[in-house]
Amino acid sequence: MASCIFMKKNNWSKIVQTFSRRSGIYIIFFVSIFLLISVLTAVQPAYRFSSDMLSNWTKEMDSTIFYHLITMENRAYKQSFPEGEAEIPKLSGLFFELTSNVKPTDPRSLFGNEIPGFAIFDNKLLMASDNDFTHFPIESNPPLEEVLREREAVLTEEEEAEGEEETKEEIENEQTTGDRDVVFIYNTHNRESFLPHLPNETNPNAAMHGEINITKVSDRLAEGLEQKGIGTQVDKTDFGELLNELGMGYHQSYEVSRDVVAEAMAGNQEIQYMFDLHRDALRRDKTTQTIEGEDYAKILFVIGTGHPDYENNLKVATELHALIEEAYPGMSRGVYQKDGSGGNGIYNQDMADNALLIEFGGVDNTMEELYRSADALAEVFSEYYWDAEAVQSDQ
């Protein structure tokens, strides 16, 4: 009898111990899940796990890894591998790449992490014509006092008359936005100017002026869009002066222009497209294209990929680039995708869809060439806009 009671107590003790162990495991599991969820929801949105983050991780992986995964389901795919390459890459190498961002087969990945400024070559350029890495845009970043310094600037009589002439043509388009301004144009670096109009200036980084600058190109583009029936609003803020008043540096230009964009969007619910026009610091051979005997200032679409919702902006820029190449071959330098490494990487393009930064020409282009390109872009964009409107009205 005593031995039976002892066995029952022993069994009961084992049951209690087993239950305690399992309960402890369950408690640890649920606490871990709770802590993981807390961490994921507490971090800033830019650092949360997302499909975009997963996409960036997989970009670092050897593409053959995914091909090998397919062959596990269908061995017939193995026949497409060249001899000697049928083995799956080593997991140790894959782990090394993912944890260090260094690819043993690509020395640039090491240099990009160690040499300041080298990471810019990891950005992407959907290139047109014979462009290469030397066609990457160069952004002037002089001290604010240099931006605001007074300089002599000149325009030829023809350029001045062409720029100031009010269009007298009535808009005869059947298509018109009426009283709605659907395009918003502004210039974050509004004082970016051009050396041919600054007779006493030779330094590309100092090509700045308070009046003869990129804003004239914005006005010209707006006039062209208005003639095509597309209502356009042009911002006239002098961001250089505003930065000076706020005690901020030139590198903070996008912070102040962001407020202007937000104000414009709040005051005009009809805005569908936003263009921030700039001037590149590249020289003439990289920023000029001759088309049917006339010189055009090349343009470049810059898309900030430093935020998760850049895809639609990229789609618009890519489509416009293709249309420009068809109508004016060589005028578009392509679409440049810029992340946050070594620069802004957002450019206020996270505030709305259809937001583009457009580089117009370079420091050596003339207003005549810039106006010519502005007219060409107005023509191409108007066709793009009205085609999109027709599609939406049919839906």
HELIX and SHEET records of a PDB file:
HELIX    1   1 ALA A    2  ALA A   42  1                                  41    
HELIX    2   2 PRO A   45  TYR A   47  5                                   3    
HELIX    3   3 SER A   51  LYS A   59  1                                   9    
HELIX    4   4 SER A   63  GLU A   73  1                                  11    
HELIX    5   5 ARG A   75  SER A   80  5                                   6    
HELIX    6   6 LEU A   91  SER A  100  1                                  10    
HELIX    7   7 ARG A  108  GLU A  114  1                                   7    
HELIX    8   8 PHE A  118  ASP A  122  5                                   5    
HELIX    9   9 PHE A  133  HIS A  135  5                                   3    
HELIX   10  10 LEU A  144  LEU A  148  1                                   5    
HELIX   11  11 GLU A  157  GLU A  164  1                                   8    
HELIX   12  12 LEU A  195  HIS A  197  5                                   3    
HELIX   13  13 PRO A  204  ALA A  206  5                                   3    
HELIX   14  14 THR A  215  GLN A  227  1                                  13    
HELIX   15  15 PHE A  239  LEU A  246  1                                   8    
HELIX   16  16 TYR A  250  GLN A  252  5                                   3    
HELIX   17  17 SER A  253  GLY A  267  1                                  15    
HELIX   18  18 ARG A  284  THR A  287  1                                   4    
HELIX   19  19 GLU A  311  ALA A  327  1                                  17    
HELIX   20  20 MET A  367  ASP A  394  1                                  28    
SHEET    1   A 7 LYS A 124  MET A 127  0                                        
SHEET    2   A 7 SER A 332  LYS A 338 -1                                        
SHEET    3   A 7 ILE A 299  GLY A 304  1                                        
SHEET    4   A 7 ALA A 355  PHE A 360 -1                                        
SHEET    5   A 7 TYR A 273  HIS A 278  1                                        
SHEET    6   A 7 ASP A 181  TYR A 186  1                                        
SHEET    7   A 7 GLY A 231  VAL A 234  1                                        
SHEET    1   B 2 THR A 288  ILE A 291  0                                        
SHEET    2   B 2 GLU A 294  ALA A 297 -1                                        
END                                                                             
